[in-house]
Amino acid sequence: MSRKLETHAEQLAALGHPVRLAILRHVVQAGPEGVAAGDIQCKVDIGPSTLSRQSQHRSRTGRGEAR
């Protein structure tokens, strides 16, 4: 299996949770200017530690960054 295919599988797995998909949706909808963590927490109705933990999954695959 190619490394590129493995990378894509890891990225898709990182999104394989409803909370992570909801977070991604809000980030994408915000556009290039981004969105504050507090806004995501309110929209998705999760606490700061949950947001942090779920965001770590995306960050490990290169699909998210903090500013």
N, C-alpha and C positions, 0 to 999 in steps of 0.2 A: 504494500500500500504506500502511496506517495506521501511525503511529509506534508504537502499542501492539503491533501485530503484529510489527514489526521488533524491538522490545525483547524480546518473547517468543522470537523466533528467536535472538537473541544469547544469551539466557539458556540456551536448550537447547543451543546450540553450545558454550557454556562447559562443559557437562556431558558433552560428546561424547567422553569418553576414559575407559577403564575405571578408571584410578587416581582420576580426579576423582569418578566415581560411587561408588567404594569410600570415599573420604574423606567425601562427602556422606552416605552411609549411616551411617557411624559418628557423624557430627555430629548427624544426625536422631535416631538411637537414644539419644544421650546426653540429649536433651531440652533444656529451657531453661537448665539449669545449665551446659551446654557440656561440652567435653572438652579435655583438655590435648594440645598438639601431640605430645608424647612418646608419649602413649597411641595417637594416630592412627598415628604412625610404626611402632610395634610391631605394631598390628593389621593394617595394610596392608603392612607390611614394605618401607618406603621410607626413604630418608635425609632429613635435614633440608632439604637444598637442593631435593630433588624435591618435598617437601611444600610448601615455600615457593613454588616455581614453579607448581605445580598450583593452589595456593590463590589465587594472583594472578589466574588466569583467572576464578575464581568471584567474587572481590572486584570485578573490573571491571564485572561485570553486577549488582552489588548483591545477590548471593546468598551473601555470607559476610562475617563481621566478626571481627576479633581483639579479644581482651580482655586 
